[in-house]
Amino acid sequence: MTGTLDVNQPPARGRALTWIAIGFLTLDGVLLLLAALWGQRPGLAIGGGICLALAAGVLALWRRHRRTLAEVREARRAVADEVRALRALLRKEPRP
């Protein structure tokens, strides 16, 4: 990868890894629940439920993380605007 880093775009690698983790946890949860139903084993159902809950937790935390990043991005823009305004004030010539 060459060029400058764009802080306004989330990295695709992190997004892909998040979705892979959610996919694997969901698949494991569903397969464990199906195995529990087929084999009539409640322990597998508990494990399947935990996997599905973890998948939902990863998704919720990832969305929260993205919201936080959006807030930080907006705050950076606000600070940059304020800096530009202060620089413009300093460049003005003082009035006699």
C-alpha positions in Angstrom: 0.0 0.0 0.0 1.4 3.3 -1.0 0.3 6.9 -0.5 -1.0 8.7 2.5 -3.2 7.2 5.1 -6.8 8.4 4.9 -8.1 8.7 8.5 -11.6 9.3 7.3 -12.0 5.7 5.9 -12.1 2.7 8.2 -9.5 0.0 7.4 -10.9 -2.7 5.2 -8.8 -5.3 7.0 -10.5 -4.6 10.3 -13.9 -4.6 8.8 -13.2 -8.0 7.1 -11.9 -9.6 10.2 -14.9 -8.4 12.2 -17.3 -10.0 9.7 -15.3 -13.2 9.5 -15.4 -13.4 13.4 -19.1 -12.8 13.4 -19.6 -15.4 10.6 -17.6 -18.1 12.3 -19.3 -17.5 15.7 -22.8 -17.5 14.1 -22.0 -20.7 12.1 -20.6 -22.4 15.2 -23.7 -21.4 17.2 -26.2 -22.6 14.6 -24.3 -25.9 14.1 -24.1 -26.5 17.9 -27.8 -25.8 18.3 -28.6 -28.2 15.5 -26.4 -30.8 17.0 -28.1 -30.3 20.3 -31.5 -30.7 18.8 -30.5 -33.8 16.8 -28.6 -35.5 19.7 -30.8 -34.2 22.5 -27.9 -32.8 24.4 -28.5 -29.6 26.3 -24.8 -28.9 26.8 -24.4 -28.3 23.1 -27.4 -26.0 23.1 -25.8 -23.9 25.9 -22.6 -23.7 23.8 -24.5 -22.7 20.7 -26.4 -20.0 22.6 -23.1 -18.7 23.9 -21.6 -18.6 20.4 -24.6 -16.7 19.1 -24.6 -14.3 22.0 -20.9 -13.6 21.4 -21.5 -13.0 17.7 -24.2 -10.4 18.6 -21.8 -8.9 21.1 -19.0 -8.6 18.6 -21.4 -6.9 16.2 -22.7 -4.5 18.8 -19.2 -3.5 20.0 -18.0 -3.0 16.4 -20.9 -0.7 15.7 -20.1 1.2 18.9 -16.5 1.5 17.9 -17.5 2.9 14.5 -19.7 5.5 16.1 -16.9 6.5 18.4 -14.5 6.8 15.5 -17.1 9.0 13.7 -17.3 11.3 16.8 -13.5 11.5 16.9 -13.5 12.4 13.2 -16.1 15.1 13.7 -14.2 16.5 16.7 -11.0 16.6 14.6 -12.8 18.5 11.9 -14.1 21.0 14.5 -10.7 21.6 15.9 -9.2 22.0 12.5 -11.9 24.6 11.7 -11.1 26.4 14.9 -7.4 26.4 14.2 -8.0 27.9 10.7 -10.2 30.6 12.2 -7.5 31.5 14.8 -4.8 31.6 12.1 -7.0 33.9 10.1 -7.4 36.2 13.1 -3.7 36.3 13.7 -2.9 37.1 10.1 -5.2 40.2 10.2 -3.3 43.5 10.5 -4.0 45.3 13.8 -6.2 48.4 13.4 -4.6 51.8 14.4 
